[in-house]
């Protein structure tokens, strides 16, 4: 058996056995070294794992995770919802539209899809049901809106792609803004069409006095993305430094200003963030080992040759990439997929004349859709746990959201202006 067959065969077996992604990657790599006729010393495992996490840009990950958790449990999501609903609640489906707007804004704080679903869904899903929305639709909408969490900056997968590809993280953050807004706009259109079809009643129109009251209550939350992204784009600090500032800002806002957190709560949040960071770093280290074996066995070159043999047309190539990434996103964790596939696909896309920043956005938008596709769709599991709807039922209810996001994906893929205009 060839090393390639053993490597991917073992990975699939371990994933089917529900072995955590990081350990599945590591065990598949170890098994390939043992079983295949590969001249790779075991010392490479530890060397690559340590080197993979020894990166200054990767330090942004634990801080963005902590900042998102702090803002999620510190009263931010409720204030953002009230602001959004005061402006759009009087339209047909306005409360559902407000839910998507809130998810978009929270995405600019958390950098994580599941975190966005957890923070917004726990408030929005019960409230939408109270207002007459079907629970299945409410759950599917929030799960779909959570996909924006890894597209709008700051985005943890964009940081991983930047490190893996050597692309400017600041440029990637700029490039993610308009595609994220497009995804949100498309989901709002879905919400409007559904609300019109089901004849949901809108809220009464808020007065400007009420709007200003909600803005005043949530002004601290509104300023956070401005501080983070304004500092990065203004050259005041790097994305990694911005992550630290986001944590400090989140602590001050949630603990001292909103007073939603106690010292006991804060300690628990630090613990949860550390656990999440640990799991991500294990995946990063294990995926780096997996990627090193891929490189040594020249698997990226073989894949590139195969794809070029099918077509050297950039339009066809991007279509094949989209199909591949949607399938991969269904079965593989996002960060692992980025680390493994970037060295394989990026050189080929560059050869096709595709900008690395644009290609990064295509990858991340693709993989974001994987958050709502079973069996690995994390947004589905988080939303399901909130609403107590079975995964099978939710998987059917989310089909319109999936189709909507795939349409947006192809628009972003073939019109690079959306990704590159701010860059």
C-alpha positions in Angstrom: 0.0 0.0 0.0 1.2 3.5 -0.8 1.9 6.0 2.0 -0.9 8.2 0.7 -3.4 5.4 0.9 -2.3 4.6 4.5 -2.2 8.2 5.6 -5.7 9.1 4.5 -7.1 5.6 5.1 -6.1 5.8 8.8 -7.4 9.3 9.1 -10.8 8.3 7.8 -10.9 5.3 10.1 -10.0 7.3 13.2 -12.6 10.0 12.4 -15.3 7.3 11.9 -14.4 6.0 15.3 -15.0 9.5 16.7 -11.4 10.0 17.7 -10.9 13.8 18.3 -9.6 15.5 15.2 -6.2 16.4 16.6 -5.4 12.9 17.8 -6.8 11.4 14.6 -4.3 13.4 12.6 -1.5 12.6 14.8 -2.3 8.8 15.0 -2.7 8.7 11.2 0.8 10.4 10.8 2.4 8.0 13.3 0.7 5.0 11.6 2.1 6.0 8.2 5.6 6.3 9.6 5.3 2.8 11.2 3.4 0.9 8.4 4.6 2.5 5.2 8.1 2.4 3.7 8.7 6.0 4.6 12.1 7.3 5.7 10.8 9.8 8.3 12.4 9.8 11.8 10.1 9.9 14.8 11.9 13.0 16.0 10.1 14.9 13.2 6.8 14.5 15.1 7.9 16.4 18.2 10.0 19.0 16.2 7.1 19.9 13.9 4.6 20.0 16.7 6.7 22.4 18.7 7.6 24.5 15.8 4.0 24.7 14.5 2.8 26.4 17.7 5.9 28.6 18.1 4.5 31.5 16.2 3.7 35.1 17.2 0.6 35.5 15.0 -0.9 32.3 16.6 -0.9 34.0 20.0 -3.9 36.0 18.7 -6.0 32.8 18.9 -6.3 32.4 22.7 -6.9 36.1 23.2 -9.6 36.4 20.6 -11.3 33.3 22.1 -11.2 34.8 25.6 -12.5 38.2 24.3 -15.4 36.5 22.5 -16.3 34.5 25.6 -16.1 37.6 27.8 -18.4 39.6 25.5 -20.7 36.7 25.0 -21.4 36.2 28.7 -21.0 39.8 29.7 -24.3 41.2 28.5 -23.1 42.3 25.0 -25.3 40.1 22.8 -28.5 41.3 24.5 -27.6 44.9 24.0 -26.6 44.4 20.4 -29.9 42.7 19.7 -31.9 45.6 21.2 -30.1 48.1 19.1 -30.6 46.0 15.9 -34.3 45.4 16.6 -35.0 49.0 17.3 -34.0 49.8 13.7 -35.4 46.9 11.7 -38.0 45.3 14.0 -40.9 47.1 12.3 -40.2 45.4 9.0 -41.7 42.1 7.9 -39.4 39.5 9.6 -37.7 42.3 11.3 -36.8 40.4 14.5 -35.3 37.6 12.4 -33.3 40.2 10.4 -32.2 41.8 13.8 -31.0 38.3 14.8 -28.7 38.1 11.7 -27.5 41.7 12.2 -26.6 40.9 15.8 -24.8 37.7 14.7 -22.8 39.8 12.2 -21.8 42.3 14.8 -20.9 39.6 17.4 -18.8 37.9 14.7 -16.7 41.1 14.7 -16.0 40.3 18.4 -15.7 36.6 18.8 -14.0 35.3 15.6 -15.8 32.0 16.1 -18.9 30.4 14.5 -20.0 28.2 17.4 -19.3 31.0 19.9 -21.6 33.3 17.9 -24.4 30.7 17.8 -24.1 30.1 21.5 -24.1 33.8 22.4 -26.9 34.9 20.1 -29.0 31.7 20.0 -29.5 31.4 23.7 -31.3 34.7 23.6 -32.8 34.8 20.1 -34.2 31.4 19.6 -36.6 31.4 22.6 -37.5 35.0 21.9 -38.3 34.3 18.2 -40.5 31.4 19.3 -42.4 33.7 21.7 -43.0 36.1 18.8 -44.6 33.3 16.7 -41.6 32.1 14.6 -41.4 28.4 14.1 -38.7 26.9 16.3 -37.1 25.0 13.4 -36.7 28.1 11.3 -35.4 30.2 14.2 -32.8 27.5 15.0 -31.7 27.1 11.4 -31.4 30.8 10.9 -29.2 31.3 13.9 -27.0 28.3 13.0 -26.6 29.7 9.5 -25.8 33.2 10.7 -23.1 31.7 12.9 -21.1 30.8 9.8 -20.3 34.6 9.4 -18.3 34.3 12.6 -15.2 33.0 10.9 -15.5 35.3 7.8 -15.9 38.8 9.3 -12.7 39.8 11.1 -11.3 39.1 13.6 -11.4 35.5 12.4 -9.4 32.6 13.9 -9.3 30.5 10.7 -8.1 33.6 8.8 -5.2 33.9 11.3 -4.4 30.2 10.7 -4.5 30.7 6.9 -2.3 33.8 7.1 0.3 31.8 9.2 0.1 28.8 6.8 0.4 30.8 3.6 2.6 33.7 4.7 -0.2 36.1 3.7 -0.7 39.4 5.6 -3.3 38.8 8.3 -4.3 42.4 8.2 -5.1 42.2 4.5 -7.1 39.0 5.1 -9.1 40.8 7.8 -9.8 43.6 5.4 -10.8 41.1 2.7 -13.3 39.3 5.0 -15.5 42.4 5.7 -17.6 42.6 2.4 -18.0 38.8 1.9 -19.2 38.6 5.5 -21.7 41.4 4.9 -22.9 39.6 1.7 -23.5 36.4 3.7 -25.5 38.4 6.3 -27.5 40.2 3.6 -28.4 37.0 1.9 -29.6 35.4 5.1 -31.6 38.5 5.9 -33.3 38.1 2.5 -34.1 34.5 3.4 -35.6 35.7 6.7 -37.7 38.3 5.0 -39.0 35.9 2.3 -39.9 33.3 5.0 -41.6 35.9 7.2 -43.6 37.1 4.3 -44.6 33.6 3.4 -45.7 32.7 7.0 -47.2 36.2 7.5 -45.3 37.0 10.7 -46.3 40.2 12.3 -43.6 42.9 12.7 -43.0 44.9 15.9 -44.2 48.4 16.3 -41.8 51.0 15.0 -39.4 52.2 17.7 -39.1 56.0 18.3 -35.7 57.7 18.0 -35.7 58.2 21.7 -36.0 54.4 22.2 -33.2 53.8 19.6 -30.9 56.3 21.2 -31.6 54.7 24.6 -30.5 51.3 23.3 -27.5 52.7 21.5 -26.5 54.4 24.8 -26.8 51.1 26.7 -24.8 49.3 24.1 -22.3 51.9 23.0 -19.4 50.0 24.7 -20.2 46.9 22.7 -20.5 49.0 19.5 -17.1 50.5 19.9 -15.2 47.2 20.4 -14.9 46.3 16.7 -14.0 49.9 15.9 -11.2 49.8 18.5 -9.9 46.3 17.3 -10.2 46.8 13.5 -9.5 50.5 13.5 -6.2 49.9 15.4 -5.2 47.1 13.0 -6.0 49.0 9.8 -4.6 52.2 11.2 -1.3 50.5 11.8 -1.5 51.2 15.6 -1.1 47.6 16.5 -0.8 44.1 15.0 -3.6 41.6 14.9 -2.0 39.7 17.8 -1.7 42.9 19.9 -5.3 43.7 19.0 -6.4 40.4 20.5 -4.8 41.3 23.8 -6.4 44.8 23.7 -9.8 43.1 23.0 -9.4 41.0 26.2 -8.6 44.0 28.3 -11.5 45.9 26.7 -13.9 43.0 27.3 -12.9 42.6 30.9 -13.4 46.3 31.6 -16.8 46.4 29.8 -18.3 43.2 31.2 -16.9 43.4 34.7 -16.8 47.1 35.6 -19.2 48.8 33.3 -22.0 46.3 32.6 -21.3 44.4 35.8 -22.7 41.2 34.3 -19.7 39.1 35.6 -18.4 38.2 39.0 -14.9 37.2 39.9 -16.1 33.6 40.0 -17.6 33.9 36.6 -14.4 35.4 35.2 -12.3 32.6 36.5 -14.6 30.1 34.9 -14.4 32.0 31.6 -10.6 31.9 31.7 -10.8 28.1 32.3 -13.2 27.6 29.4 -11.0 29.7 27.1 -7.9 27.8 28.1 -9.6 24.5 27.3 -10.8 25.8 23.8 -7.3 27.1 23.1 -5.7 23.9 24.1 -7.9 21.8 21.7 -7.2 24.2 18.8 -3.4 24.2 19.4 -3.4 20.4 19.5 -5.1 20.4 16.1 -2.6 23.0 14.8 0.4 20.9 15.9 -1.1 17.6 14.7 -2.1 19.1 11.3 1.4 20.4 10.9 2.8 16.9 11.3 0.2 15.6 8.9 1.1 18.3 6.4 4.8 17.6 6.7 4.2 14.0 5.7 2.1 15.2 2.8 4.9 17.4 1.6 7.6 14.8 2.0 5.6 12.3 0.0 5.0 15.0 -2.7 1.2 14.6 -2.3 0.5 18.3 -3.0 2.5 18.0 -6.3 0.5 14.9 -7.3 -2.8 16.6 -6.5 -1.8 19.7 -8.5 -0.8 17.6 -11.5 -4.1 15.7 -11.3 -6.2 18.9 -11.2 -4.1 20.5 -14.0 -4.8 17.4 -16.1 -8.5 18.0 -15.7 -8.3 21.6 -16.7 -6.0 24.6 -16.6 -8.9 27.0 -16.8 -9.1 29.2 -13.6 -12.9 29.1 -13.7 -13.0 25.3 -13.8 -10.3 25.1 -11.2 -12.2 27.3 -8.7 -15.3 25.2 -9.3 -13.4 22.0 -8.5 -11.9 23.7 -5.4 -15.3 24.8 -4.2 -16.7 21.3 -4.6 -13.6 19.8 -2.8 -13.8 22.3 0.1 -17.5 21.9 0.7 -17.0 18.1 0.9 -13.9 18.5 3.1 -15.8 21.0 5.4 -18.5 18.4 5.9 -16.0 15.9 7.4 -13.1 17.8 8.7 -12.5 20.5 11.4 -11.9 23.9 9.9 -8.5 24.7 11.3 -7.1 21.3 10.4 -8.5 21.6 6.9 -6.9 25.1 6.5 -3.5 23.8 7.6 -3.5 20.7 5.5 -5.1 22.1 2.3 -3.4 25.5 2.1 0.0 24.0 1.0 -1.7 21.8 -1.5 -4.1 24.3 -3.2 -2.4 27.7 -2.7 0.6 27.1 -5.0 -1.8 25.8 -7.7 -4.1 28.8 -7.3 -1.1 31.2 -7.5 -0.1 29.5 -10.7 -3.6 30.1 -12.1 -3.1 33.8 -11.3 -5.5 33.9 -8.3 -4.6 36.4 -5.6 -3.6 34.6 -2.3 -5.8 36.9 -0.3 -8.8 36.2 -2.5 -8.1 32.5 -2.4 -8.0 32.6 1.4 -11.4 34.2 1.5 -12.7 31.5 -0.9 -11.3 28.8 1.4 -12.7 30.3 4.6 -16.2 31.0 3.2 -16.3 27.4 1.9 -15.2 25.9 5.2 -17.6 28.2 7.1 -20.5 26.4 5.3 -19.1 23.2 6.9 -20.4 24.5 10.2 -23.9 23.8 9.1 -23.4 20.5 7.3 -23.6 17.2 9.2 -21.9 15.1 10.5 -19.4 17.6 11.8 -21.4 20.8 11.7 -20.6 22.4 15.0 -23.2 25.2 14.6 -25.8 22.5 14.2 -24.9 20.9 17.4 -24.7 24.2 19.4 -28.1 25.4 18.0 -29.6 21.9 18.5 -28.6 21.9 22.2 -30.2 25.3 22.7 -33.5 24.5 21.0 -33.7 20.8 21.7 -34.4 20.0 18.1 -32.9 16.8 16.8 -29.9 17.1 14.4 -31.7 15.1 11.7 -34.7 17.5 11.8 -32.4 20.6 11.9 -30.3 19.3 9.0 -33.5 19.3 6.8 -34.6 22.7 8.1 -31.2 24.4 7.3 -31.3 23.4 3.6 -32.5 26.9 2.5 -29.7 28.5 4.5 -27.2 26.2 3.0 -28.4 27.0 -0.6 -28.3 30.7 0.2 -24.7 30.6 1.5 -23.6 28.4 -1.5 -25.0 31.1 -3.9 -23.0 33.8 -2.0 -19.9 31.6 -2.1 -20.0 31.4 -5.9 -20.5 35.2 -6.2 -17.5 35.8 -4.0 -15.5 33.1 -5.9 -15.9 34.6 -9.3 -16.1 38.3 -8.5 -12.8 39.0 -6.7 -13.7 42.6 -6.2 -15.7 41.8 -3.1 -12.6 40.3 -1.5 -9.9 42.7 -2.7 -11.5 46.1 -2.9 -10.6 47.1 0.7 -7.2 45.5 0.3 
